[in-house]
Amino acid sequence: MEEELWRSVAVYFISFLAIGALDYEGHISIGGFATFVLAFIVTAIHFKLMVGYRKKEFSVLF
């Protein structure tokens, strides 16, 4: 689980940059603070999915 947490740090920065780029280009219109919140939500969803995937993967092996 610690590995997924560290991977999520990278996912947060990538999603923050992607959401910021979409906002800058005008594809979405959100405020400055909402960019941080939306990036956190995307990261939390990614973290939850990956932890669930890892638990299923290891339970099949053992």
C-alpha positions in Angstrom: 0.0 0.0 0.0 2.9 2.3 0.6 4.1 1.8 -3.0 0.7 2.9 -4.2 0.8 6.0 -2.0 4.1 7.0 -3.6 2.8 6.4 -7.1 -0.2 8.5 -6.2 2.0 11.5 -5.6 3.2 11.3 -9.2 -0.4 10.8 -10.4 -1.4 13.9 -8.4 1.1 16.1 -10.2 0.3 14.7 -13.6 -3.4 15.1 -13.1 -2.8 18.6 -11.8 -0.9 19.6 -14.9 -3.4 17.9 -17.2 -6.3 19.7 -15.6 -4.4 23.0 -15.6 -3.7 22.5 -19.3 -7.3 21.8 -20.0 -8.3 24.9 -18.1 -5.7 27.0 -19.8 -6.8 25.9 -23.3 -10.4 26.7 -22.4 -11.8 23.1 -22.7 -13.0 23.3 -19.0 -13.6 26.4 -16.9 -12.7 26.0 -13.2 -11.2 28.2 -10.6 -7.7 28.0 -9.2 -8.5 26.1 -6.0 -10.9 23.8 -7.8 -7.9 22.6 -9.9 -6.2 21.3 -6.7 -9.4 19.7 -5.5 -10.2 18.0 -8.8 -6.6 16.7 -9.1 -6.9 15.3 -5.6 -10.2 13.6 -6.5 -8.7 12.0 -9.6 -5.7 10.8 -7.5 -8.0 9.4 -4.8 -10.0 7.4 -7.4 -6.7 6.1 -8.9 -5.3 5.1 -5.5 -8.5 3.3 -4.5 -8.6 1.4 -7.8 -5.0 0.4 -7.7 -5.1 -0.8 -4.0 -8.2 -2.9 -4.9 -6.5 -4.3 -7.9 -3.4 -5.2 -5.9 -5.4 -6.9 -3.2 -7.3 -9.0 -5.8 -4.0 -9.8 -7.5 -2.3 -11.1 -4.3 -5.4 -13.0 -3.1 -5.4 -15.0 -6.3 -1.8 -15.9 -5.9 -2.0 -17.1 -2.3 
